[in-house]
Amino acid sequence: MTAVEICDVGPRDGLQNHTRHLAPGVRADLCARLAAAGLRRIEAVSFVNPKAVPAMVGAAEVLAATERTGGTTLAALVLNRRGLDDALAAGADAIHVTYPLTDTFGRKNQNMTVDEAAAVAEEIIAVARVAGKPARAILGVAFGCPFEGAVPPARVIEHAGRMGAAGADAVLLADTVGVGVPTQVRDLVPAALKASGRPVGLHLHNTRNTGYANAAAGVEVGASILDASIGGLGGCPFAPNATGNIATEDLVYLLEGMGIATGIDLDALIAVAAWLGEQLGEALPGLVHRAGPFVPVGA
């Protein structure tokens, strides 16, 4: 792997569970700063029930206020047809649809079983494609569920194939609560690639400090997309003890040091993390923005 696409999910996943809610204008500024640092894909907003996720109120305002620079794609996360219709009306550049792979999590998150949510995702992908918008499918709790425990690998591969057949432009395996380990990644990514016939990526949380090891393992076996969140922010409102995503700046440092191009300016990204910490009034959990950059031997 000589290049990897990083999608920064900070404006959505990073902020959705935070106690301080940033105004739409500030969230648009965050998207613009990430784009200026070289991020070419940003999960900027989600169109979900504002009562369930109040931090995401004003999603249409965020998209309207953010200038697209340098070909940056602003993606919207949706869970149902109403969310998709709102995202399309607001001018989202791309659609991300997600559903979890266990019934218990699905009922808590979307009030649907796995099969019901998969059918909804298929419809969303089809409608988005007709509208000329690329759609990615993110398979939640693919590495383990906080309510049901281990998720059978066969189920993950089945749904990767199902989303590929539905026309998703990429399939991401999400470690929603940060329980995965590299051996799982090495098994699941190649199998998902074969089953889906699409690019495969990873959405990783660092809850148990395995997120970066999983990212490195993933790119070594064919994952070409990695989600990360500026400053390491993140968490799921519906998952107990869920903590942050892997930090975008930490991931860029890791990949560039491994000789894998990201196209992202690490110094600029560190500045964005510092700025976001000021907006939230706290130190962010990522490490590189505090320690500073360094050029590893051989990089």
N, C-alpha and C positions, 0 to 999 in steps of 0.2 A: 504494500500500500504506500503510494507516494503522495497522496493528497486525501484529505478528509474534509467534508463539509461539517461545520459546526453551526448548529441552530441555537441561538440564545433564547431561552424560555423565561428569562428573568422577569420581563414585564408582565408575564402571565403567571407561570408556576412560581416564580420567585416571590411575587407580591401577593398572591391570592390568599395566603394563610397568615399574612403579617398583621399584627395588631394595629399598625399605623397605616391608614389608607391614603394613598397618594392621589391627588387630583388628576383628572385626565390630562391636563396640560403638562404636568410633571412627568407623567408616564409617557407622553408623546416625546418629551425632551429626552427621556431615557432611551427610547427607540432611536432617536436621531443621533445621540451620542454613540450608541452601539454601532450604528451604520457607519458613522465617521471613522470608527476604529477598525472597520473592515468586515464586520458581520454582514454576510450576504443573505441570511435568512434569520428572521426574528419572529418568534411567537409572541405577537404584540398584545393580544387580547383574547378573552373568551366571551362567547355569547351564551351565558347561562342565567339561571334564575338569580336575580340580584339579592333576593332574600337569603339564598343559600350561600352565595359568594359575594358579599357586599363590596369587597375590595376591587371587583371588576366592573363596577357601575361606570357608565360613560364610555363603553367600548367603541361605539361609533365615533365619539368625539376624539378619541385617541387616534383612530385611523385617519380621520379628517384633518387632524392637526399635524400629522407626521409627514414630512416631505420624503419621498423616495429618492435616495441619492445613490449613485453608483450601481444601480440595478438591484438594490436591496428588496427582498420580498418580505412583505408583512403578512404573516399568517394569522388566522383566527381559529381558535379551538372551539368546536361545537360538539354537542352531545345528542342533538335531536334535529328534526326537520325545522322546527321554529328557529332554533339557533342558526341553522344554515341559512334560512331565508333572511334573517337579520344581518348575518355576516355578508351575504351577497349584496344586500341593499346598501350596506355601509362601505362597500368597495374593497373588501379584503382581497389581497392578491392571491392567496392560497388558503386551502381549508385543511385543518388537522381534525380528524375525528378519532375519538378514543373510547374504548370500553374495556372493562376488566374481564378476566378469564375465569372468575369464580362467581357463582350465583349469589353468595352472601355479600360479597363486595359490590356486585352489580345492583342488588336491591338497595343497599345503603347509598350508593353513589348516583344511580340513575333510575332506581325503582324498576329494574328490568332483570330478567335472567340473562345468562350469557348468549343464548341463542336469539332472544328477542333483541338484545343490543347489537348483535352481529348483523341481524337483518336491517336494523335502522342504519347501521354504518354502511351497508351495501347501498341502501337508497341514497344516503348522503353523497357517497362517492359518485354514483350515477348522475345525480342531479348537478353536482359540482362540475363534472366533466362536460355535461351539456351546456353549462354556463361558461365553459372555457376556463375553469379554474382547476389547477392541479390539486389533488387531495391525497394526503398521507393518512395511513391508519396506524394508530399507536395501541398496542395490545398491553393493557395494564396488568399488574401483578403477575407478569410472565415468569418471574423467578421465585415467587412465593407470595402467599396471601396472609394478612394478619389474622384472618378469621378462620380460614380453612387449611392453612399450612401449605405444604408442598403442592405445587401445581404440576400435573403430569406433563412431561415434555411433549407427548403426543398431542395434547390439547393445544399447546402453543403452536406446534407445526401445522396442525389442522387449520387453525385460524389464520396463520400466516398465508397458507395456500388459499384460503377462502377470500382474504382481502386482496391478494394478488389477482385472483380470478375476477374479482369485482371491479378491477381497474385502478386500484390505488397506485400512485406513482412511486411509493416507497412504503415499506412496512417497518415499524420500529417496535422493538421489544422493550418494554418498560419495567424496570426494577423499582416499582412504585414506593416500596417501603424499605429499600436498601438491604435486602437479605441475600442477594446473589453473590456468587464467587466465580473466579475465572474458569474453573472446569465446566460450570454450566454454560458460560458464554461460549467457550470453545466448542461445545456440543450443539448449542441451539442456533448460533448464527449461521454456520454452513448449512444446517438442515432447513432453516427458514429461507435462505437464499435459494436452495433447490426447490422447495415447495412453492414459493411465491413467484419465482421468476422475476423478481423486482429487487432494486437496491434495498439492503437491510441496514437498519441503524439501531442504536441503543439510546434509551432514555434512562439515565442512571442517577440514583440518589446515594449519598455517602453515609447513610445512617450508621452503618457498622464499619465504616472506614475501608470498604472494599471497592468503592466506586471507581477510583483511578486505576486500580489493578484490572478491573473489569473492562475499562475503556481500552487499556493497552492490549489486553487479550483479544478484545473485539476486533480492533483494526488488524491484528495479526492474522485473523481468520476470515477477513472479508467485510467487516462492517465499514461502510463508507460514509455514514452519517452519525453524528453524536450530538445529543442535546446536552446543554449545560446552562447554568444560570449565573449571571454576573454576581460576583461576591460570594457565591455558594448559598444564596438564599433559596428557600423553597419549603414545600411541605404540602400535604393533602388534608383538607378539612375533614375528610371522611375516614382517615386511617390513623389509628392510635400510634403515638410515638414516631410519626413520620417527620423526618428532618430534611435538611436542604439537599438540593441537587449538587452534583459536582460543580465546582466553580469554573466559569469559563476561562478566567485568566490562568488558573492552575492547569486546566486541560491544554490550553495553548502552549504553555511552558513545557508540559510533558511531551506533546506531539512534536513540536518544533525541535526539542532536544533529541527526539528519536529520528529526526530527519524527515518528518512527515509534514508537508506544507499545509498551512491553514489559511494563508492570505490575510491574517489578522495582525494588527500592530499591537504588540503586547504592552508597550509603554502607554499607548493611548487607552488600552483596556484597563490597565491599572488605575489610570486617572478617572475612568468612569466608575470603577468600584469605589474609589475614595469619595467621589461626588455623591453616589447613591447612599453611602454610609452617612454622609452629612444630611441628606434628605430624610433619612429614617432615624437619625439621632442615635446611632449605635455602630459599634464595630461589626463588620460583616464576617462570617465564619471562614471565608477563603483565606489562604495563606500567602500566595504569591504577591498579592497587592500590599501585604504588610512587609514581607521579607525583601521584595524587590526582585528584578530580573537577574539572570546570570546566564552565561553561555557555557553549557556543558562541554566536556571534552569530546571532540569528534563532531560536534553539531555544526 
